[in-house]
Amino acid sequence: MNREALQALCQTFPGVQEDIKWQEHLCFCVTEKMFLITHIHGTPCPASFKVPEPVFHALCQQEGFKPAPHLGRYHWIQVADLGLLSPEEWELYARQSYDLVVSKLPKRLRP
């Protein structure tokens, strides 16, 4: 998986918007709430996303994964390189993160 493929995947979800934050982070949002963050430059390309608590603890035990800086307390995980996950795993985790964020939105704001 590369940055462009991840970007294309995230754009398939309803109501997704992209935003550049902190000068170098490409953020994927739904109604202004982030669900996935990656860098716009550099290789390897890290990414962060929200996961359920049990998945968070399991992923933290794997090499190349750690709690996302500033967001780990909310069960966001950071993967050091997009290539550590298969396209199928990215589809699962990106969709799961999107769904977790959407589930917290007021019903009138959900896409």
CYANA upper distance limits for C-alpha pairs under 8 A (distance plus 0.5 A):
  1 MET  CA      5 ALA  CA      6.61
  1 MET  CA      6 LEU  CA      7.17
  1 MET  CA     82 LEU  CA      6.48
  1 MET  CA     83 GLY  CA      6.06
  1 MET  CA     85 LEU  CA      7.90
  1 MET  CA     86 SER  CA      7.07
  1 MET  CA     87 PRO  CA      6.20
  1 MET  CA     90 TRP  CA      8.40
  2 ASN  CA      6 LEU  CA      6.74
  2 ASN  CA     82 LEU  CA      6.82
  2 ASN  CA     83 GLY  CA      7.59
  3 ARG  CA      7 GLN  CA      6.57
  3 ARG  CA     38 THR  CA      8.39
  3 ARG  CA     40 ILE  CA      8.50
  3 ARG  CA     45 CYS  CA      7.93
  3 ARG  CA     82 LEU  CA      8.04
  4 GLU  CA      8 ALA  CA      6.66
  5 ALA  CA      9 LEU  CA      6.66
  6 LEU  CA     10 CYS  CA      6.72
  6 LEU  CA     90 TRP  CA      8.06
  7 GLN  CA     11 GLN  CA      6.74
  8 ALA  CA     12 THR  CA      7.26
  9 LEU  CA     13 PHE  CA      8.11
  9 LEU  CA     91 GLU  CA      7.65
 10 CYS  CA     16 VAL  CA      7.60
 10 CYS  CA     28 PHE  CA      7.65
 10 CYS  CA     94 ALA  CA      7.52
 10 CYS  CA     95 ARG  CA      8.47
 11 GLN  CA     16 VAL  CA      6.46
 11 GLN  CA     17 GLN  CA      8.17
 12 THR  CA     16 VAL  CA      8.36
 13 PHE  CA     95 ARG  CA      8.28
 13 PHE  CA     98 TYR  CA      8.46
 14 PRO  CA    111 PRO  CA      6.46
 15 GLY  CA     30 VAL  CA      6.22
 15 GLY  CA     31 THR  CA      7.65
 15 GLY  CA    111 PRO  CA      6.17
 16 VAL  CA     28 PHE  CA      7.05
 16 VAL  CA     29 CYS  CA      6.05
 16 VAL  CA     30 VAL  CA      5.39
 16 VAL  CA     31 THR  CA      8.11
 17 GLN  CA     28 PHE  CA      6.36
 17 GLN  CA     29 CYS  CA      5.69
 17 GLN  CA     30 VAL  CA      6.69
 17 GLN  CA     31 THR  CA      8.28
 17 GLN  CA     32 GLU  CA      8.20
 18 GLU  CA     26 LEU  CA      7.32
 18 GLU  CA     27 CYS  CA      6.14
 18 GLU  CA     28 PHE  CA      5.29
 18 GLU  CA     29 CYS  CA      6.67
 19 ASP  CA     26 LEU  CA      6.41
 19 ASP  CA     27 CYS  CA      5.67
 19 ASP  CA     28 PHE  CA      7.10
 19 ASP  CA     29 CYS  CA      8.04
 20 ILE  CA     24 GLU  CA      7.16
 20 ILE  CA     25 HIS  CA      6.01
 20 ILE  CA     26 LEU  CA      5.31
 20 ILE  CA     27 CYS  CA      6.54
 21 LYS  CA     25 HIS  CA      5.79
 21 LYS  CA     26 LEU  CA      7.10
 21 LYS  CA     27 CYS  CA      7.32
 24 GLU  CA     39 HIS  CA      6.28
 24 GLU  CA     40 ILE  CA      6.09
 24 GLU  CA     41 HIS  CA      7.57
 25 HIS  CA     37 ILE  CA      6.96
 25 HIS  CA     38 THR  CA      6.08
 25 HIS  CA     39 HIS  CA      4.98
 25 HIS  CA     40 ILE  CA      6.20
 26 LEU  CA     37 ILE  CA      6.24
 26 LEU  CA     38 THR  CA      5.75
 26 LEU  CA     39 HIS  CA      6.17
 26 LEU  CA     40 ILE  CA      6.21
 27 CYS  CA     34 MET  CA      6.84
 27 CYS  CA     35 PHE  CA      8.17
 27 CYS  CA     36 LEU  CA      6.45
 27 CYS  CA     37 ILE  CA      4.99
 27 CYS  CA     38 THR  CA      7.02
 28 PHE  CA     34 MET  CA      6.14
 28 PHE  CA     35 PHE  CA      6.46
 28 PHE  CA     36 LEU  CA      5.75
 28 PHE  CA     37 ILE  CA      6.77
 29 CYS  CA     33 LYS  CA      5.48
 29 CYS  CA     34 MET  CA      4.65
 29 CYS  CA     35 PHE  CA      6.22
 29 CYS  CA     36 LEU  CA      7.78
 30 VAL  CA     34 MET  CA      7.03
 30 VAL  CA     35 PHE  CA      7.87
 30 VAL  CA     98 TYR  CA      8.17
 30 VAL  CA    101 VAL  CA      8.32
 30 VAL  CA    102 VAL  CA      7.73
 31 THR  CA    109 LEU  CA      7.55
 31 THR  CA    110 ARG  CA      8.28
 33 LYS  CA    101 VAL  CA      7.56
 34 MET  CA    101 VAL  CA      8.10
 35 PHE  CA     49 PHE  CA      6.36
 35 PHE  CA     50 LYS  CA      6.85
 35 PHE  CA     94 ALA  CA      8.19
 35 PHE  CA     97 SER  CA      6.02
 35 PHE  CA     98 TYR  CA      5.87
 35 PHE  CA    101 VAL  CA      6.77
 36 LEU  CA     47 ALA  CA      7.63
 36 LEU  CA     48 SER  CA      6.19
 36 LEU  CA     49 PHE  CA      5.08
 36 LEU  CA     50 LYS  CA      7.76
 36 LEU  CA     94 ALA  CA      7.47
 36 LEU  CA     97 SER  CA      7.68
 36 LEU  CA     98 TYR  CA      8.33
 37 ILE  CA     47 ALA  CA      5.97
 37 ILE  CA     48 SER  CA      5.62
 37 ILE  CA     49 PHE  CA      7.03
 38 THR  CA     45 CYS  CA      7.57
 38 THR  CA     46 PRO  CA      6.41
 38 THR  CA     47 ALA  CA      4.74
 38 THR  CA     48 SER  CA      6.95
 39 HIS  CA     45 CYS  CA      6.74
 39 HIS  CA     46 PRO  CA      7.03
 39 HIS  CA     47 ALA  CA      7.48
 41 HIS  CA     45 CYS  CA      7.96
 43 THR  CA     81 ASP  CA      8.46
 44 PRO  CA     80 ALA  CA      7.75
 44 PRO  CA     81 ASP  CA      5.70
 44 PRO  CA     82 LEU  CA      7.85
 45 CYS  CA     80 ALA  CA      7.37
 45 CYS  CA     81 ASP  CA      5.46
 45 CYS  CA     82 LEU  CA      6.32
 46 PRO  CA     78 GLN  CA      7.41
 46 PRO  CA     79 VAL  CA      6.05
 46 PRO  CA     80 ALA  CA      4.97
 46 PRO  CA     81 ASP  CA      5.07
 46 PRO  CA     82 LEU  CA      6.44
 47 ALA  CA     78 GLN  CA      6.11
 47 ALA  CA     79 VAL  CA      5.99
 47 ALA  CA     80 ALA  CA      7.34
 47 ALA  CA     81 ASP  CA      7.57
 47 ALA  CA     82 LEU  CA      7.18
 48 SER  CA     68 ALA  CA      6.66
 48 SER  CA     76 TRP  CA      6.90
 48 SER  CA     77 ILE  CA      5.91
 48 SER  CA     78 GLN  CA      4.72
 48 SER  CA     79 VAL  CA      6.80
 49 PHE  CA     76 TRP  CA      5.72
 49 PHE  CA     77 ILE  CA      6.11
 49 PHE  CA     78 GLN  CA      7.25
 49 PHE  CA     93 TYR  CA      8.05
 49 PHE  CA     94 ALA  CA      7.58
 49 PHE  CA     97 SER  CA      6.53
 50 LYS  CA     74 TYR  CA      8.08
 50 LYS  CA     75 HIS  CA      6.28
 50 LYS  CA     76 TRP  CA      4.66
 50 LYS  CA     77 ILE  CA      6.80
 50 LYS  CA     96 GLN  CA      8.24
 50 LYS  CA     97 SER  CA      5.28
 50 LYS  CA    100 LEU  CA      7.86
 51 VAL  CA     55 VAL  CA      6.63
 51 VAL  CA     56 PHE  CA      6.31
 51 VAL  CA     75 HIS  CA      6.37
 51 VAL  CA     76 TRP  CA      6.59
 51 VAL  CA     77 ILE  CA      7.60
 51 VAL  CA     93 TYR  CA      7.80
 51 VAL  CA     96 GLN  CA      7.32
 51 VAL  CA     97 SER  CA      6.31
 51 VAL  CA    100 LEU  CA      8.06
 52 PRO  CA     56 PHE  CA      6.64
 52 PRO  CA     75 HIS  CA      7.19
 52 PRO  CA    100 LEU  CA      8.41
 53 GLU  CA     57 HIS  CA      6.94
 53 GLU  CA     75 HIS  CA      6.44
 54 PRO  CA     58 ALA  CA      6.87
 55 VAL  CA     59 LEU  CA      6.52
 56 PHE  CA     60 CYS  CA      6.65
 56 PHE  CA     67 PRO  CA      8.38
 56 PHE  CA     75 HIS  CA      6.35
 56 PHE  CA     76 TRP  CA      7.70
 56 PHE  CA     77 ILE  CA      6.98
 57 HIS  CA     61 GLN  CA      7.33
 58 ALA  CA     62 GLN  CA      7.77
 59 LEU  CA     65 PHE  CA      6.68
 59 LEU  CA     66 LYS  CA      7.91
 59 LEU  CA     77 ILE  CA      8.07
 60 CYS  CA     65 PHE  CA      5.95
 60 CYS  CA     66 LYS  CA      5.44
 60 CYS  CA     67 PRO  CA      7.09
 60 CYS  CA     77 ILE  CA      7.95
 61 GLN  CA     65 PHE  CA      7.85
 61 GLN  CA     66 LYS  CA      8.38
 64 GLY  CA     79 VAL  CA      6.27
 64 GLY  CA     80 ALA  CA      5.72
 64 GLY  CA     81 ASP  CA      7.90
 64 GLY  CA     84 LEU  CA      8.01
 65 PHE  CA     77 ILE  CA      7.28
 65 PHE  CA     78 GLN  CA      6.12
 65 PHE  CA     79 VAL  CA      5.14
 65 PHE  CA     80 ALA  CA      6.79
 66 LYS  CA     77 ILE  CA      6.30
 66 LYS  CA     78 GLN  CA      5.86
 66 LYS  CA     79 VAL  CA      7.26
 67 PRO  CA     71 LEU  CA      7.84
 67 PRO  CA     72 GLY  CA      4.96
 67 PRO  CA     73 ARG  CA      8.30
 67 PRO  CA     75 HIS  CA      7.80
 67 PRO  CA     76 TRP  CA      6.64
 67 PRO  CA     77 ILE  CA      5.13
 67 PRO  CA     78 GLN  CA      6.26
 68 ALA  CA     72 GLY  CA      5.20
 68 ALA  CA     76 TRP  CA      5.94
 68 ALA  CA     77 ILE  CA      5.31
 68 ALA  CA     78 GLN  CA      5.10
 69 PRO  CA     78 GLN  CA      8.36
 71 LEU  CA     75 HIS  CA      7.41
 71 LEU  CA     76 TRP  CA      5.98
 71 LEU  CA     77 ILE  CA      8.48
 72 GLY  CA     76 TRP  CA      5.26
 72 GLY  CA     77 ILE  CA      6.84
 79 VAL  CA     84 LEU  CA      7.94
 80 ALA  CA     84 LEU  CA      8.25
 85 LEU  CA     89 GLU  CA      6.19
 85 LEU  CA     90 TRP  CA      6.72
 86 SER  CA     90 TRP  CA      6.71
 87 PRO  CA     91 GLU  CA      6.65
 88 GLU  CA     92 LEU  CA      6.81
 89 GLU  CA     93 TYR  CA      6.58
 90 TRP  CA     94 ALA  CA      6.19
 91 GLU  CA     95 ARG  CA      6.47
 92 LEU  CA     96 GLN  CA      6.46
 93 TYR  CA     97 SER  CA      6.50
 94 ALA  CA     98 TYR  CA      6.64
 95 ARG  CA     99 ASP  CA      6.53
 96 GLN  CA    100 LEU  CA      6.62
 97 SER  CA    101 VAL  CA      6.80
 98 TYR  CA    102 VAL  CA      6.61
 99 ASP  CA    103 SER  CA      6.46
100 LEU  CA    104 LYS  CA      7.29
101 VAL  CA    105 LEU  CA      7.37
102 VAL  CA    110 ARG  CA      6.74
105 LEU  CA    109 LEU  CA      6.77
105 LEU  CA    110 ARG  CA      6.67
106 PRO  CA    110 ARG  CA      7.15
